[in-house]
Amino acid sequence: MKILLLSKYSRMGASSRLRALQFVPFLKKEGFSVEVNTLFDDRYLDRLYTKGGRSLFLTLRCYSSRLLILFKVGSYDVVWIEKEIFPFLPAFAERVLAFFRVPYVVDYDDAIFHSYDRSNSYLVRKFLSSKIDVVMRHAELVVAGNNYLAEYAVKSGASTVEIIPTVVDHSRYSANNLQDHEQLVIGWIGSPSTQKYVVQIKIALKRVCDAYGARVVLMGASPSVLTELNGLNVEVVPWSEESEATFINQLDIGIMPLIDGPWEKGKCGYKLIQYMACGVPVVASPVGVNVDIVDGNRCGMLASDIDDWQRCLDHLLSDQESRVFYGGNGLRAVENTFSLQVQAPRIRDILVRAQNRMKCTAD
């Protein structure tokens, strides 16, 4: 079986790495042929992350390269798409695939449709607000990272929808057994675009850090966040795929604050799953899939406002038994559900089903 994977980013992009690229070695071992076509390369991402801007020249070059690969889609059994083929263009490519009966599977790990239907640009809303509906409707199968995304797919007219959580390669992580650290550590892992959520709970972090002599460590945040967190014992460390597990193993508590907005409802709780893979208890905002992960697996606590955040952090910092209890539950949840080892066979079966569904329709 020949698969064309149209990922948005290289491994440098978390969504591409986690939702598709990490499954490729398993698929190849299963005898599948997988060709990966990355839309935005490392050069593009490096400029985006360091300079915060997009180069028109690099964007056009990336789009041109993708357009060329589409002339070969007929030689593949299934096309596996991350989100959409061409961001901020109409769904003409997906329509063409459907017209020529090239089966495709499309995957979503966030509410990308809100980039269009809630855009500040009138033109984007007018011409692209229903784009993702079209992409989902023409897909043989839609893979969604949580219920919010799955419900949108169903409303869009998708014929088949499967929910697969964002997962970790469990073999890359090891439980820290909540070793006694000289200083208690509250940790967060993310990117400059999401560090704003940490800033919003600064008061709670400051209160508990002062009370327990704890410190906060942020992986992947911009150094500029230190100014916004002035007065807090905080450290920023650079992100790298290789150092994620080592970083999390240093934590006593992992946090995932969010606001309760439509975009946030589409998030798949990957930070929480990473913390859980190391047996670290979590505190999270009760938004979207966070509720299912935290309450459903009893791996931590949910905090709605500043007082809640202070209460939850205070409880876990003061009670090692609670940290061990929640951390152990989280670790078992990863072993049983939120791992590459558990979900990779489901991805394999979905791709096979997409091919078979198209064959059956043709017959």
ZIWOTA-V837439 format. One record per run of one state. SS is the DSSP state (alpha for helix, beta for strand, coil for the rest). FROM is the first residue (numbers start at 0). LEN is the number of residues. If there is no record, write none. Layout:
ss=SS from=FROM len=LEN
ss=SS from=FROM len=LEN
//
This chain:
ss=coil from=0 len=1
ss=beta from=1 len=8
ss=coil from=9 len=4
ss=alpha from=13 len=16
ss=coil from=29 len=3
ss=beta from=32 len=8
ss=coil from=40 len=1
ss=alpha from=41 len=10
ss=coil from=51 len=4
ss=alpha from=55 len=15
ss=coil from=70 len=2
ss=alpha from=72 len=3
ss=coil from=75 len=2
ss=beta from=77 len=5
ss=coil from=82 len=9
ss=alpha from=91 len=8
ss=coil from=99 len=4
ss=beta from=103 len=5
ss=coil from=108 len=5
ss=alpha from=113 len=4
ss=coil from=117 len=4
ss=alpha from=121 len=7
ss=coil from=128 len=2
ss=alpha from=130 len=8
ss=coil from=138 len=2
ss=beta from=140 len=4
ss=coil from=144 len=2
ss=alpha from=146 len=9
ss=coil from=155 len=5
ss=beta from=160 len=3
ss=coil from=163 len=4
ss=beta from=167 len=1
ss=coil from=168 len=1
ss=alpha from=169 len=3
ss=coil from=172 len=12
ss=beta from=184 len=5
ss=coil from=189 len=6
ss=alpha from=195 len=4
ss=coil from=199 len=2
ss=alpha from=201 len=11
ss=coil from=212 len=2
ss=beta from=214 len=5
ss=coil from=219 len=5
ss=alpha from=224 len=4
ss=coil from=228 len=5
ss=beta from=233 len=4
ss=coil from=237 len=3
ss=alpha from=240 len=8
ss=coil from=248 len=4
ss=beta from=252 len=4
ss=coil from=256 len=5
ss=alpha from=261 len=4
ss=coil from=265 len=4
ss=alpha from=269 len=8
ss=coil from=277 len=3
ss=beta from=280 len=4
ss=coil from=284 len=4
ss=alpha from=288 len=9
ss=coil from=297 len=2
ss=beta from=299 len=3
ss=coil from=302 len=3
ss=alpha from=305 len=13
ss=coil from=318 len=1
ss=alpha from=319 len=17
ss=coil from=336 len=2
ss=beta from=338 len=1
ss=alpha from=339 len=23
ss=coil from=362 len=1
//
